[in-house]
Amino acid sequence: MAAPPWAGTASHQQFYVLLTGANSGVGLGIGQRIIDEFLTSRSLSSHLVLIPTTRSAAKSRQTILALRAHVEKTANTSNQLRARAGPDYNPKTVISRVHVLSVQLDLCDLNAIYSVAEQLVHGKISDPTGVIDDVAIPRLDAVLFNAGIGGWSGLDWLEFARQFLHVGLVQSTTFPSFKKALPAVILDQRKLLGDAAATSLNTPPPELAEVFCANVFGHYILAHELLPLLSRSHPDEPRGRVVWTSSIDAGHDHLDFDDFQARRTKPPYESSKRITDLLVLTAELPSVEKVAASYFASSPPATTTGEDKPFKPRFYLSHPGIVCTPLFPLNWFLFFAYWCVMYVSRWCGSAWHPIEPYLGACATTWLALADEAELELDAAGSNSSGSSAQRVKWGTCATRGGRVAPKETEVEGWGWDGRVEGRDRPEAETGAGILGKGRGRKWDAVALTRERREEFEADGLRCWAELERLRIAWEVALGKRAKGKGAAAAENGHRANGNGL
Ligand SMILES: NC(=O)c1ccc[n+]([C@@H]2O[C@H](COP(=O)([O-])OP(=O)(O)OC[C@H]3O[C@@H](n4cnc5c(N)ncnc54)[C@H](OP(=O)(O)O)[C@@H]3O)[C@@H](O)[C@H]2O)c1
C-alpha cells in the first residue's frame, strides 16, 4: 500500500482537521474556507488533511469532490497564492498540498460514533473516491463540531408581525421568536442499543431526544472518544482544538433544567445551543473542572504503548451569525424571500448577517487555524484585556458590504468573557465599527451582574454533571465500561452537581 502523499513532510507541517456535517450549508463553507486560509497563511510546504464527515458514502463522495474542485479553483484563480509563490507559481503544487478524506457519521447513532472514533484512533480512513489509499492519522489538530438539526416546522407569522413591530427588522431577524418547534422526537432505544441489548438490560439507559443528541450529546461523546488524537504528551506541542458550534440566539430562558433535553417545554434547538454555551465557556473554571476531570481523564491509552498524554484539548465556542441554509425548512419561494430579507437586514445595519455559508464560516475557521498566541488576544486585536479566546463566544460578523470577521458575542449570564464589568452601555467605551461591543447586542441585553455570573457557573456545572451522567449510563448500556465503575462515576457526577437534575 502506498504511503500517503504528505508522508515526506515533517510532522509539524501536517495539519489534520475533522469537520462534522460538512456536506451542506455552513459545514461546506467551513471546508472551503479552511482550504483557502490554510493555503494563504501556512508555509508553502505544509499539508492540510481535511476529514469531512457526512451521513452516507454518497454524500462523502460528493463532498470530497466539491472540496477538491474548490482547491483547484483557488489554486488557479488566487492572486494571493500567486504573489506568495513568485514567478514560478505552479497551481499543481498548491493542489498537491490539500488532501480530503471522509468518514460517515450519524450523531444520533451512538454505536456509530464509537465505531467512527475507533476507526480514527486505531484504524484507517478510506477515500471513497479511491484517490488516496487507506491511511492512519497520527493526531487531530482541530475538530470542528458543525453538524446540527433545527427541529422546526415553520414560521409563526403572527408572532413574526408582533416581534417586527416591537423590535424592528434587524433585531427580529437576528433573535427570532417566531420559529415553530416540532414536538421533540425521542430516539428509539432499540435502535440505539441494538435489539439484543435492549431486551436484556435490567435498567434501560436514559432516553435521548433527537435534537439534543445531534447537536450536543453526540459531539460530546465523540470528543471524549477522540481524546487520544486530541491530547498531547508535551506542553510545547500545539494543543488539539475542539470548536463547538452554537447560535447567537441561545439565551438563559431557552434552557430548563427540569427538561434538560427539551422534550416538553422548551424549543429543542435553542436549548441545545444554550447547553453548548454553558459546556464550553465553563469547561476550564475551577468549580467545573472537578466534574469535567473524569471526561478529560478517562480516555483509553493514547497509543498501543500506553503513552500518557496529559495535555487535554482546548474547547472553543463559535457561531456563524445568520446564514441562509437548509437548516430552516422553507420551500424555494420562502427561502428566496428569506434570503432577500436577510440582505435587507444587513444593509439596515445588522452586525450578524454574513448570509452566505462561506462567509459565515469565518469565526470557526479562524479558531481552527489561528496561532495559539493569537487566541490569547482579545477581539480588538490587543491583549490588553488578557482575555483568552476560550472564554469568549466567537461569532461571524459582517459589514454592509459583506466583509467578515470574528467578533465577541454577548452571552446572557456570562457577558463577553465572564468578567463583571458593570457596563450597561459598552458602545460608549469600546465604540468603533462593527467589532465594537455595542453593535449587535440583543435589544434587552443588560450589564452582567455578579449574581448572574454565579448562576451561569452553577448552570455550567449542572450541564457537565448531567452530560457526564448520560455518557456513563450509555457507556455501561453499550458495554463500553464495567457496570460498577460506571455507577460510581455517575454517582460522583451527581454529588458534584449538588442536587442532580
Ligand atoms: N444557518 C444559520 O443561520 C445558523 C445560525 C446559527 C448556528 N448555525 C449552526 O451551524 C451548523 C450548521 O448548520 P447549517 O445552517 O449549515 O445547516 P445545514 O445546511 O442543514 O447543515 C447541517 C449539517 O449537519 C448534518 N447533520 C444533521 N443531523 C446530523 C446527524 N444526526 N448526524 C450527523 N450529521 C448531521 C447535516 O447532514 P445531512 O445533509 O445528512 O442532513 C448537514 O451536513 C449547525 O450546528 C447550526 O446549528 C446555523
Ligand as a Chemical Component Dictionary entry (heavy atoms), coordinates in Angstrom:
data_LIG
# 
_chem_comp.id                   LIG 
_chem_comp.type                 NON-POLYMER 
_chem_comp.pdbx_formal_charge   0 
_chem_comp.three_letter_code    LIG 
# 
loop_
_chem_comp_atom.comp_id 
_chem_comp_atom.atom_id 
_chem_comp_atom.alt_atom_id 
_chem_comp_atom.type_symbol 
_chem_comp_atom.charge 
_chem_comp_atom.model_Cartn_x 
_chem_comp_atom.model_Cartn_y 
_chem_comp_atom.model_Cartn_z 
_chem_comp_atom.pdbx_ordinal 
LIG N1  N1  N 0  -27.740 28.727 9.336  1  
LIG C1  C1  C 0  -27.685 29.548 10.359 2  
LIG O1  O1  O 0  -28.136 30.702 10.300 3  
LIG C2  C2  C 0  -27.074 29.099 11.647 4  
LIG C3  C3  C 0  -27.078 30.011 12.716 5  
LIG C4  C4  C 0  -26.515 29.610 13.914 6  
LIG C5  C5  C 0  -25.941 28.354 14.032 7  
LIG N2  N2  N 1  -25.951 27.503 12.974 8  
LIG C6  C6  C 0  -25.336 26.187 13.166 9  
LIG O2  O2  O 0  -24.479 25.875 12.086 10 
LIG C7  C7  C 0  -24.391 24.464 11.948 11 
LIG C8  C8  C 0  -24.613 24.089 10.503 12 
LIG O3  O3  O 0  -25.935 24.421 10.154 13 
LIG P1  P1  P 0  -26.359 24.817 8.686  14 
LIG O4  O4  O 0  -27.125 26.078 8.783  15 
LIG O5  O5  O -1 -25.220 24.744 7.774  16 
LIG O6  O6  O 0  -27.430 23.658 8.367  17 
LIG P2  P2  P 0  -27.430 22.510 7.261  18 
LIG O7  O7  O 0  -27.089 23.048 5.939  19 
LIG O8  O8  O 0  -28.735 21.822 7.454  20 
LIG O9  O9  O 0  -26.241 21.550 7.729  21 
LIG C9  C9  C 0  -26.344 20.699 8.814  22 
LIG C10 C10 C 0  -25.367 19.579 8.636  23 
LIG O10 O10 O 0  -25.461 18.734 9.794  24 
LIG C11 C11 C 0  -25.651 17.400 9.337  25 
LIG N3  N3  N 0  -26.416 16.625 10.302 26 
LIG C12 C12 C 0  -27.687 16.821 10.707 27 
LIG N4  N4  N 0  -28.031 15.878 11.590 28 
LIG C13 C13 C 0  -26.975 15.067 11.733 29 
LIG C14 C14 C 0  -26.720 13.891 12.479 30 
LIG N5  N5  N 0  -27.652 13.332 13.267 31 
LIG N6  N6  N 0  -25.516 13.310 12.384 32 
LIG C15 C15 C 0  -24.564 13.836 11.591 33 
LIG N7  N7  N 0  -24.739 14.938 10.837 34 
LIG C16 C16 C 0  -25.936 15.538 10.909 35 
LIG C17 C17 C 0  -26.402 17.525 8.017  36 
LIG O11 O11 O 0  -26.272 16.338 7.279  37 
LIG P3  P3  P 0  -27.422 15.891 6.229  38 
LIG O12 O12 O 0  -27.204 16.715 4.998  39 
LIG O13 O13 O 0  -27.167 14.437 6.032  40 
LIG O14 O14 O 0  -28.751 16.168 6.871  41 
LIG C18 C18 C 0  -25.675 18.708 7.413  42 
LIG O15 O15 O 0  -24.463 18.296 6.853  43 
LIG C19 C19 C 0  -25.432 23.875 12.902 44 
LIG O16 O16 O 0  -24.802 23.451 14.077 45 
LIG C20 C20 C 0  -26.332 25.043 13.202 46 
LIG O17 O17 O 0  -26.943 24.945 14.444 47 
LIG C21 C21 C 0  -26.501 27.839 11.779 48 
# 
loop_
_chem_comp_bond.comp_id 
_chem_comp_bond.atom_id_1 
_chem_comp_bond.atom_id_2 
_chem_comp_bond.value_order 
_chem_comp_bond.pdbx_ordinal 
LIG N1  C1  SING 1  
LIG C1  O1  DOUB 2  
LIG C1  C2  SING 3  
LIG C2  C3  SING 4  
LIG C2  C21 DOUB 5  
LIG C3  C4  DOUB 6  
LIG C4  C5  SING 7  
LIG C5  N2  DOUB 8  
LIG N2  C6  SING 9  
LIG N2  C21 SING 10 
LIG C6  O2  SING 11 
LIG C6  C20 SING 12 
LIG O2  C7  SING 13 
LIG C7  C8  SING 14 
LIG C7  C19 SING 15 
LIG C8  O3  SING 16 
LIG O3  P1  SING 17 
LIG P1  O4  DOUB 18 
LIG P1  O5  SING 19 
LIG P1  O6  SING 20 
LIG O6  P2  SING 21 
LIG P2  O7  DOUB 22 
LIG P2  O8  SING 23 
LIG P2  O9  SING 24 
LIG O9  C9  SING 25 
LIG C9  C10 SING 26 
LIG C10 O10 SING 27 
LIG C10 C18 SING 28 
LIG O10 C11 SING 29 
LIG C11 N3  SING 30 
LIG C11 C17 SING 31 
LIG N3  C12 SING 32 
LIG N3  C16 SING 33 
LIG C12 N4  DOUB 34 
LIG N4  C13 SING 35 
LIG C13 C14 SING 36 
LIG C13 C16 DOUB 37 
LIG C14 N5  SING 38 
LIG C14 N6  DOUB 39 
LIG N6  C15 SING 40 
LIG C15 N7  DOUB 41 
LIG N7  C16 SING 42 
LIG C17 O11 SING 43 
LIG C17 C18 SING 44 
LIG O11 P3  SING 45 
LIG P3  O12 DOUB 46 
LIG P3  O13 SING 47 
LIG P3  O14 SING 48 
LIG C18 O15 SING 49 
LIG C19 O16 SING 50 
LIG C19 C20 SING 51 
LIG C20 O17 SING 52 
# 
